Amino acid sequence: MKNLKSISLVIVGLFIQLFAQAQEVEMADKLRADGKIWVVVACVLIILTGLFVYLITLDKRLRELEK
């Protein structure tokens, strides 16, 4: 039973990957051609940095409360 679940999960993953590769993303190509993809990358990095800083400060506060 466990072996059947893992095999079916692998098969579903392969099908999802095949369908994902078949699609063309015109928006990403347009952003890359205009050079605006770097704006998107910068925004994502800013958001992720903010989240990590928030999690680190939250962890420090929780450690102080635990003590």
PDB file of N, CA, C and O in Angstrom, chain B, residues numbered from 101:
ATOM      1  N   MET B 101       0.829  -1.195   0.000  1.00  0.00           N
ATOM      2  CA  MET B 101       0.000   0.000   0.000  1.00  0.00           C
ATOM      3  C   MET B 101       0.870   1.254   0.000  1.00  0.00           C
ATOM      4  O   MET B 101       0.625   2.196  -0.754  1.00  0.00           O
ATOM      5  N   LYS B 102       1.891   1.248   0.860  1.00  0.00           N
ATOM      6  CA  LYS B 102       2.773   2.409   0.938  1.00  0.00           C
ATOM      7  C   LYS B 102       3.565   2.566  -0.357  1.00  0.00           C
ATOM      8  O   LYS B 102       3.811   3.683  -0.812  1.00  0.00           O
ATOM      9  N   ASN B 103       3.962   1.440  -0.945  1.00  0.00           N
ATOM     10  CA  ASN B 103       4.719   1.463  -2.186  1.00  0.00           C
ATOM     11  C   ASN B 103       3.852   2.000  -3.329  1.00  0.00           C
ATOM     12  O   ASN B 103       4.342   2.725  -4.195  1.00  0.00           O
ATOM     13  N   LEU B 104       2.578   1.646  -3.330  1.00  0.00           N
ATOM     14  CA  LEU B 104       1.657   2.114  -4.360  1.00  0.00           C
ATOM     15  C   LEU B 104       1.459   3.624  -4.263  1.00  0.00           C
ATOM     16  O   LEU B 104       1.389   4.306  -5.285  1.00  0.00           O
ATOM     17  N   LYS B 105       1.370   4.146  -3.049  1.00  0.00           N
ATOM     18  CA  LYS B 105       1.208   5.588  -2.859  1.00  0.00           C
ATOM     19  C   LYS B 105       2.431   6.345  -3.364  1.00  0.00           C
ATOM     20  O   LYS B 105       2.295   7.386  -4.007  1.00  0.00           O
ATOM     21  N   SER B 106       3.617   5.831  -3.078  1.00  0.00           N
ATOM     22  CA  SER B 106       4.823   6.530  -3.511  1.00  0.00           C
ATOM     23  C   SER B 106       4.973   6.486  -5.019  1.00  0.00           C
ATOM     24  O   SER B 106       5.420   7.461  -5.624  1.00  0.00           O
ATOM     25  N   ILE B 107       4.606   5.364  -5.643  1.00  0.00           N
ATOM     26  CA  ILE B 107       4.682   5.267  -7.101  1.00  0.00           C
ATOM     27  C   ILE B 107       3.684   6.213  -7.753  1.00  0.00           C
ATOM     28  O   ILE B 107       4.016   6.886  -8.729  1.00  0.00           O
ATOM     29  N   SER B 108       2.469   6.272  -7.227  1.00  0.00           N
ATOM     30  CA  SER B 108       1.469   7.168  -7.803  1.00  0.00           C
ATOM     31  C   SER B 108       1.858   8.628  -7.604  1.00  0.00           C
ATOM     32  O   SER B 108       1.578   9.462  -8.466  1.00  0.00           O
ATOM     33  N   LEU B 109       2.493   8.947  -6.493  1.00  0.00           N
ATOM     34  CA  LEU B 109       2.950  10.311  -6.259  1.00  0.00           C
ATOM     35  C   LEU B 109       4.032  10.701  -7.261  1.00  0.00           C
ATOM     36  O   LEU B 109       4.038  11.830  -7.753  1.00  0.00           O
ATOM     37  N   VAL B 110       4.932   9.798  -7.563  1.00  0.00           N
ATOM     38  CA  VAL B 110       5.978  10.067  -8.553  1.00  0.00           C
ATOM     39  C   VAL B 110       5.367  10.263  -9.935  1.00  0.00           C
ATOM     40  O   VAL B 110       5.780  11.158 -10.672  1.00  0.00           O
ATOM     41  N   ILE B 111       4.394   9.442 -10.289  1.00  0.00           N
ATOM     42  CA  ILE B 111       3.751   9.556 -11.605  1.00  0.00           C
ATOM     43  C   ILE B 111       3.011  10.884 -11.724  1.00  0.00           C
ATOM     44  O   ILE B 111       3.097  11.548 -12.757  1.00  0.00           O
ATOM     45  N   VAL B 112       2.294  11.272 -10.689  1.00  0.00           N
ATOM     46  CA  VAL B 112       1.580  12.558 -10.713  1.00  0.00           C
ATOM     47  C   VAL B 112       2.579  13.709 -10.822  1.00  0.00           C
ATOM     48  O   VAL B 112       2.341  14.668 -11.557  1.00  0.00           O
ATOM     49  N   GLY B 113       3.686  13.622 -10.102  1.00  0.00           N
ATOM     50  CA  GLY B 113       4.712  14.662 -10.180  1.00  0.00           C
ATOM     51  C   GLY B 113       5.299  14.789 -11.569  1.00  0.00           C
ATOM     52  O   GLY B 113       5.556  15.898 -12.036  1.00  0.00           O
ATOM     53  N   LEU B 114       5.514  13.659 -12.237  1.00  0.00           N
ATOM     54  CA  LEU B 114       6.041  13.701 -13.600  1.00  0.00           C
ATOM     55  C   LEU B 114       5.046  14.334 -14.569  1.00  0.00           C
ATOM     56  O   LEU B 114       5.437  15.117 -15.435  1.00  0.00           O
ATOM     57  N   PHE B 115       3.761  14.001 -14.428  1.00  0.00           N
ATOM     58  CA  PHE B 115       2.754  14.602 -15.298  1.00  0.00           C
ATOM     59  C   PHE B 115       2.651  16.106 -15.073  1.00  0.00           C
ATOM     60  O   PHE B 115       2.517  16.868 -16.031  1.00  0.00           O
ATOM     61  N   ILE B 116       2.713  16.536 -13.827  1.00  0.00           N
ATOM     62  CA  ILE B 116       2.649  17.973 -13.537  1.00  0.00           C
ATOM     63  C   ILE B 116       3.833  18.689 -14.153  1.00  0.00           C
ATOM     64  O   ILE B 116       3.691  19.787 -14.692  1.00  0.00           O
ATOM     65  N   GLN B 117       4.993  18.075 -14.076  1.00  0.00           N
ATOM     66  CA  GLN B 117       6.191  18.686 -14.651  1.00  0.00           C
ATOM     67  C   GLN B 117       6.078  18.782 -16.172  1.00  0.00           C
ATOM     68  O   GLN B 117       6.478  19.788 -16.758  1.00  0.00           O
ATOM     69  N   LEU B 118       5.544  17.760 -16.806  1.00  0.00           N
ATOM     70  CA  LEU B 118       5.385  17.795 -18.256  1.00  0.00           C
ATOM     71  C   LEU B 118       4.414  18.889 -18.684  1.00  0.00           C
ATOM     72  O   LEU B 118       4.668  19.592 -19.661  1.00  0.00           O
ATOM     73  N   PHE B 119       3.307  19.039 -17.964  1.00  0.00           N
ATOM     74  CA  PHE B 119       2.348  20.082 -18.308  1.00  0.00           C
ATOM     75  C   PHE B 119       2.914  21.467 -18.044  1.00  0.00           C
ATOM     76  O   PHE B 119       2.612  22.405 -18.782  1.00  0.00           O
ATOM     77  N   ALA B 120       3.719  21.614 -17.018  1.00  0.00           N
ATOM     78  CA  ALA B 120       4.292  22.917 -16.701  1.00  0.00           C
ATOM     79  C   ALA B 120       5.302  23.340 -17.761  1.00  0.00           C
ATOM     80  O   ALA B 120       5.416  24.527 -18.066  1.00  0.00           O
ATOM     81  N   GLN B 121       6.027  22.393 -18.321  1.00  0.00           N
ATOM     82  CA  GLN B 121       7.006  22.730 -19.346  1.00  0.00           C
ATOM     83  C   GLN B 121       6.347  23.031 -20.678  1.00  0.00           C
ATOM     84  O   GLN B 121       6.937  23.721 -21.508  1.00  0.00           O
ATOM     85  N   ALA B 122       5.148  22.535 -20.903  1.00  0.00           N
ATOM     86  CA  ALA B 122       4.470  22.729 -22.169  1.00  0.00           C
ATOM     87  C   ALA B 122       3.912  24.140 -22.313  1.00  0.00           C
ATOM     88  O   ALA B 122       3.661  24.598 -23.428  1.00  0.00           O
ATOM     89  N   GLN B 123       3.718  24.828 -21.200  1.00  0.00           N
ATOM     90  CA  GLN B 123       3.123  26.156 -21.255  1.00  0.00           C
ATOM     91  C   GLN B 123       4.202  27.208 -21.480  1.00  0.00           C
ATOM     92  O   GLN B 123       5.314  27.104 -20.962  1.00  0.00           O
ATOM     93  N   GLU B 124       3.848  28.223 -22.266  1.00  0.00           N
ATOM     94  CA  GLU B 124       4.750  29.350 -22.481  1.00  0.00           C
ATOM     95  C   GLU B 124       4.250  30.526 -21.661  1.00  0.00           C
ATOM     96  O   GLU B 124       3.051  30.801 -21.622  1.00  0.00           O
ATOM     97  N   VAL B 125       5.165  31.212 -21.011  1.00  0.00           N
ATOM     98  CA  VAL B 125       4.799  32.352 -20.189  1.00  0.00           C
ATOM     99  C   VAL B 125       5.217  33.607 -20.932  1.00  0.00           C
ATOM    100  O   VAL B 125       6.391  33.979 -20.939  1.00  0.00           O
ATOM    101  N   GLU B 126       4.247  34.255 -21.556  1.00  0.00           N
ATOM    102  CA  GLU B 126       4.541  35.440 -22.359  1.00  0.00           C
ATOM    103  C   GLU B 126       4.884  36.637 -21.491  1.00  0.00           C
ATOM    104  O   GLU B 126       5.695  37.480 -21.875  1.00  0.00           O
ATOM    105  N   MET B 127       4.257  36.711 -20.301  1.00  0.00           N
ATOM    106  CA  MET B 127       4.497  37.849 -19.430  1.00  0.00           C
ATOM    107  C   MET B 127       5.958  37.879 -18.980  1.00  0.00           C
ATOM    108  O   MET B 127       6.581  38.940 -18.950  1.00  0.00           O
ATOM    109  N   ALA B 128       6.500  36.714 -18.631  1.00  0.00           N
ATOM    110  CA  ALA B 128       7.893  36.662 -18.190  1.00  0.00           C
ATOM    111  C   ALA B 128       8.832  37.028 -19.334  1.00  0.00           C
ATOM    112  O   ALA B 128       9.832  37.715 -19.122  1.00  0.00           O
ATOM    113  N   ASP B 129       8.520  36.579 -20.529  1.00  0.00           N
ATOM    114  CA  ASP B 129       9.352  36.936 -21.687  1.00  0.00           C
ATOM    115  C   ASP B 129       9.310  38.434 -21.949  1.00  0.00           C
ATOM    116  O   ASP B 129      10.331  39.040 -22.276  1.00  0.00           O
ATOM    117  N   LYS B 130       8.143  39.025 -21.809  1.00  0.00           N
ATOM    118  CA  LYS B 130       7.996  40.471 -22.025  1.00  0.00           C
ATOM    119  C   LYS B 130       8.774  41.252 -20.970  1.00  0.00           C
ATOM    120  O   LYS B 130       9.459  42.222 -21.293  1.00  0.00           O
ATOM    121  N   LEU B 131       8.668  40.827 -19.697  1.00  0.00           N
ATOM    122  CA  LEU B 131       9.404  41.507 -18.636  1.00  0.00           C
ATOM    123  C   LEU B 131      10.909  41.372 -18.841  1.00  0.00           C
ATOM    124  O   LEU B 131      11.663  42.319 -18.617  1.00  0.00           O
ATOM    125  N   ARG B 132      11.337  40.190 -19.268  1.00  0.00           N
ATOM    126  CA  ARG B 132      12.757  39.970 -19.506  1.00  0.00           C
ATOM    127  C   ARG B 132      13.247  40.825 -20.668  1.00  0.00           C
ATOM    128  O   ARG B 132      14.347  41.374 -20.611  1.00  0.00           O
ATOM    129  N   ALA B 133      12.448  40.941 -21.713  1.00  0.00           N
ATOM    130  CA  ALA B 133      12.837  41.724 -22.888  1.00  0.00           C
ATOM    131  C   ALA B 133      12.917  43.206 -22.551  1.00  0.00           C
ATOM    132  O   ALA B 133      13.791  43.908 -23.061  1.00  0.00           O
ATOM    133  N   ASP B 134      12.019  43.690 -21.701  1.00  0.00           N
ATOM    134  CA  ASP B 134      12.017  45.101 -21.324  1.00  0.00           C
ATOM    135  C   ASP B 134      13.038  45.425 -20.242  1.00  0.00           C
ATOM    136  O   ASP B 134      13.296  46.597 -19.967  1.00  0.00           O
ATOM    137  N   GLY B 135      13.613  44.416 -19.635  1.00  0.00           N
ATOM    138  CA  GLY B 135      14.563  44.644 -18.551  1.00  0.00           C
ATOM    139  C   GLY B 135      13.882  44.905 -17.220  1.00  0.00           C
ATOM    140  O   GLY B 135      14.542  45.288 -16.254  1.00  0.00           O
ATOM    141  N   LYS B 136      12.586  44.705 -17.154  1.00  0.00           N
ATOM    142  CA  LYS B 136      11.841  44.962 -15.919  1.00  0.00           C
ATOM    143  C   LYS B 136      11.819  43.758 -14.983  1.00  0.00           C
ATOM    144  O   LYS B 136      11.289  43.839 -13.875  1.00  0.00           O
ATOM    145  N   ILE B 137      12.386  42.657 -15.422  1.00  0.00           N
ATOM    146  CA  ILE B 137      12.411  41.467 -14.574  1.00  0.00           C
ATOM    147  C   ILE B 137      13.226  41.747 -13.316  1.00  0.00           C
ATOM    148  O   ILE B 137      12.969  41.159 -12.265  1.00  0.00           O
ATOM    149  N   TRP B 138      14.198  42.634 -13.419  1.00  0.00           N
ATOM    150  CA  TRP B 138      15.030  42.959 -12.251  1.00  0.00           C
ATOM    151  C   TRP B 138      14.236  43.724 -11.203  1.00  0.00           C
ATOM    152  O   TRP B 138      14.541  43.643 -10.013  1.00  0.00           O
ATOM    153  N   VAL B 139      13.224  44.463 -11.633  1.00  0.00           N
ATOM    154  CA  VAL B 139      12.341  45.129 -10.679  1.00  0.00           C
ATOM    155  C   VAL B 139      11.539  44.088  -9.902  1.00  0.00           C
ATOM    156  O   VAL B 139      11.357  44.206  -8.690  1.00  0.00           O
ATOM    157  N   VAL B 140      11.071  43.086 -10.605  1.00  0.00           N
ATOM    158  CA  VAL B 140      10.321  42.010  -9.952  1.00  0.00           C
ATOM    159  C   VAL B 140      11.218  41.260  -8.975  1.00  0.00           C
ATOM    160  O   VAL B 140      10.809  40.968  -7.852  1.00  0.00           O
ATOM    161  N   VAL B 141      12.444  40.948  -9.401  1.00  0.00           N
ATOM    162  CA  VAL B 141      13.386  40.244  -8.532  1.00  0.00           C
ATOM    163  C   VAL B 141      13.706  41.079  -7.301  1.00  0.00           C
ATOM    164  O   VAL B 141      13.779  40.546  -6.194  1.00  0.00           O
ATOM    165  N   ALA B 142      13.897  42.378  -7.482  1.00  0.00           N
ATOM    166  CA  ALA B 142      14.194  43.256  -6.351  1.00  0.00           C
ATOM    167  C   ALA B 142      13.024  43.300  -5.366  1.00  0.00           C
ATOM    168  O   ALA B 142      13.231  43.265  -4.153  1.00  0.00           O
ATOM    169  N   CYS B 143      11.816  43.376  -5.878  1.00  0.00           N
ATOM    170  CA  CYS B 143      10.638  43.390  -4.996  1.00  0.00           C
ATOM    171  C   CYS B 143      10.516  42.093  -4.208  1.00  0.00           C
ATOM    172  O   CYS B 143      10.214  42.113  -3.014  1.00  0.00           O
ATOM    173  N   VAL B 144      10.748  40.981  -4.864  1.00  0.00           N
ATOM    174  CA  VAL B 144      10.673  39.686  -4.173  1.00  0.00           C
ATOM    175  C   VAL B 144      11.747  39.603  -3.098  1.00  0.00           C
ATOM    176  O   VAL B 144      11.486  39.124  -1.995  1.00  0.00           O
ATOM    177  N   LEU B 145      12.951  40.068  -3.413  1.00  0.00           N
ATOM    178  CA  LEU B 145      14.029  40.044  -2.423  1.00  0.00           C
ATOM    179  C   LEU B 145      13.734  40.947  -1.230  1.00  0.00           C
ATOM    180  O   LEU B 145      14.035  40.590  -0.091  1.00  0.00           O
ATOM    181  N   ILE B 146      13.150  42.105  -1.482  1.00  0.00           N
ATOM    182  CA  ILE B 146      12.800  43.016  -0.391  1.00  0.00           C
ATOM    183  C   ILE B 146      11.744  42.374   0.511  1.00  0.00           C
ATOM    184  O   ILE B 146      11.847  42.442   1.736  1.00  0.00           O
ATOM    185  N   ILE B 147      10.746  41.759  -0.087  1.00  0.00           N
ATOM    186  CA  ILE B 147       9.694  41.121   0.698  1.00  0.00           C
ATOM    187  C   ILE B 147      10.255  39.962   1.515  1.00  0.00           C
ATOM    188  O   ILE B 147       9.937  39.828   2.696  1.00  0.00           O
ATOM    189  N   LEU B 148      11.085  39.126   0.899  1.00  0.00           N
ATOM    190  CA  LEU B 148      11.663  37.997   1.621  1.00  0.00           C
ATOM    191  C   LEU B 148      12.594  38.454   2.739  1.00  0.00           C
ATOM    192  O   LEU B 148      12.611  37.860   3.818  1.00  0.00           O
ATOM    193  N   THR B 149      13.366  39.504   2.485  1.00  0.00           N
ATOM    194  CA  THR B 149      14.251  40.042   3.525  1.00  0.00           C
ATOM    195  C   THR B 149      13.433  40.554   4.701  1.00  0.00           C
ATOM    196  O   THR B 149      13.785  40.313   5.856  1.00  0.00           O
ATOM    197  N   GLY B 150      12.342  41.259   4.412  1.00  0.00           N
ATOM    198  CA  GLY B 150      11.469  41.737   5.478  1.00  0.00           C
ATOM    199  C   GLY B 150      10.879  40.611   6.292  1.00  0.00           C
ATOM    200  O   GLY B 150      10.800  40.699   7.517  1.00  0.00           O
ATOM    201  N   LEU B 151      10.460  39.542   5.614  1.00  0.00           N
ATOM    202  CA  LEU B 151       9.909  38.391   6.332  1.00  0.00           C
ATOM    203  C   LEU B 151      10.956  37.731   7.220  1.00  0.00           C
ATOM    204  O   LEU B 151      10.661  37.368   8.359  1.00  0.00           O
ATOM    205  N   PHE B 152      12.175  37.573   6.712  1.00  0.00           N
ATOM    206  CA  PHE B 152      13.224  36.954   7.514  1.00  0.00           C
ATOM    207  C   PHE B 152      13.601  37.817   8.712  1.00  0.00           C
ATOM    208  O   PHE B 152      13.824  37.295   9.805  1.00  0.00           O
ATOM    209  N   VAL B 153      13.673  39.115   8.522  1.00  0.00           N
ATOM    210  CA  VAL B 153      13.985  40.012   9.640  1.00  0.00           C
ATOM    211  C   VAL B 153      12.882  39.935  10.689  1.00  0.00           C
ATOM    212  O   VAL B 153      13.162  39.894  11.887  1.00  0.00           O
ATOM    213  N   TYR B 154      11.634  39.915  10.243  1.00  0.00           N
ATOM    214  CA  TYR B 154      10.518  39.802  11.171  1.00  0.00           C
ATOM    215  C   TYR B 154      10.581  38.498  11.955  1.00  0.00           C
ATOM    216  O   TYR B 154      10.368  38.494  13.167  1.00  0.00           O
ATOM    217  N   LEU B 155      10.868  37.398  11.280  1.00  0.00           N
ATOM    218  CA  LEU B 155      10.947  36.104  11.959  1.00  0.00           C
ATOM    219  C   LEU B 155      12.101  36.058  12.951  1.00  0.00           C
ATOM    220  O   LEU B 155      11.968  35.466  14.022  1.00  0.00           O
ATOM    221  N   ILE B 156      13.221  36.666  12.614  1.00  0.00           N
ATOM    222  CA  ILE B 156      14.363  36.678  13.528  1.00  0.00           C
ATOM    223  C   ILE B 156      14.047  37.501  14.770  1.00  0.00           C
ATOM    224  O   ILE B 156      14.357  37.079  15.885  1.00  0.00           O
ATOM    225  N   THR B 157      13.433  38.671  14.593  1.00  0.00           N
ATOM    226  CA  THR B 157      13.080  39.487  15.764  1.00  0.00           C
ATOM    227  C   THR B 157      12.003  38.807  16.604  1.00  0.00           C
ATOM    228  O   THR B 157      12.025  38.894  17.831  1.00  0.00           O
ATOM    229  N   LEU B 158      11.065  38.133  15.950  1.00  0.00           N
ATOM    230  CA  LEU B 158      10.038  37.405  16.681  1.00  0.00           C
ATOM    231  C   LEU B 158      10.645  36.261  17.481  1.00  0.00           C
ATOM    232  O   LEU B 158      10.220  35.989  18.604  1.00  0.00           O
ATOM    233  N   ASP B 159      11.637  35.591  16.903  1.00  0.00           N
ATOM    234  CA  ASP B 159      12.321  34.514  17.608  1.00  0.00           C
ATOM    235  C   ASP B 159      13.069  35.043  18.829  1.00  0.00           C
ATOM    236  O   ASP B 159      13.066  34.402  19.880  1.00  0.00           O
ATOM    237  N   LYS B 160      13.706  36.198  18.702  1.00  0.00           N
ATOM    238  CA  LYS B 160      14.419  36.793  19.840  1.00  0.00           C
ATOM    239  C   LYS B 160      13.446  37.154  20.966  1.00  0.00           C
ATOM    240  O   LYS B 160      13.738  36.938  22.142  1.00  0.00           O
ATOM    241  N   ARG B 161      12.290  37.706  20.593  1.00  0.00           N
ATOM    242  CA  ARG B 161      11.287  38.066  21.600  1.00  0.00           C
ATOM    243  C   ARG B 161      10.766  36.822  22.325  1.00  0.00           C
ATOM    244  O   ARG B 161      10.582  36.833  23.542  1.00  0.00           O
ATOM    245  N   LEU B 162      10.535  35.767  21.571  1.00  0.00           N
ATOM    246  CA  LEU B 162      10.044  34.536  22.191  1.00  0.00           C
ATOM    247  C   LEU B 162      11.075  33.912  23.117  1.00  0.00           C
ATOM    248  O   LEU B 162      10.721  33.373  24.165  1.00  0.00           O
ATOM    249  N   ARG B 163      12.339  33.979  22.742  1.00  0.00           N
ATOM    250  CA  ARG B 163      13.383  33.460  23.627  1.00  0.00           C
ATOM    251  C   ARG B 163      13.417  34.235  24.942  1.00  0.00           C
ATOM    252  O   ARG B 163      13.586  33.648  26.010  1.00  0.00           O
ATOM    253  N   GLU B 164      13.254  35.559  24.859  1.00  0.00           N
ATOM    254  CA  GLU B 164      13.241  36.373  26.082  1.00  0.00           C
ATOM    255  C   GLU B 164      12.037  36.023  26.963  1.00  0.00           C
ATOM    256  O   GLU B 164      12.157  35.975  28.187  1.00  0.00           O
ATOM    257  N   LEU B 165      10.891  35.782  26.347  1.00  0.00           N
ATOM    258  CA  LEU B 165       9.701  35.427  27.094  1.00  0.00           C
ATOM    259  C   LEU B 165       9.843  34.045  27.742  1.00  0.00           C
ATOM    260  O   LEU B 165       9.345  33.816  28.844  1.00  0.00           O
ATOM    261  N   GLU B 166      10.517  33.141  27.058  1.00  0.00           N
ATOM    262  CA  GLU B 166      10.708  31.796  27.610  1.00  0.00           C
ATOM    263  C   GLU B 166      11.619  31.839  28.844  1.00  0.00           C
ATOM    264  O   GLU B 166      11.444  31.065  29.785  1.00  0.00           O
ATOM    265  N   LYS B 167      12.574  32.739  28.822  1.00  0.00           N
ATOM    266  CA  LYS B 167      13.481  32.850  29.987  1.00  0.00           C
ATOM    267  C   LYS B 167      12.734  33.448  31.145  1.00  0.00           C
ATOM    268  O   LYS B 167      13.304  33.629  32.220  1.00  0.00           O
TER     269      LYS B 167
END
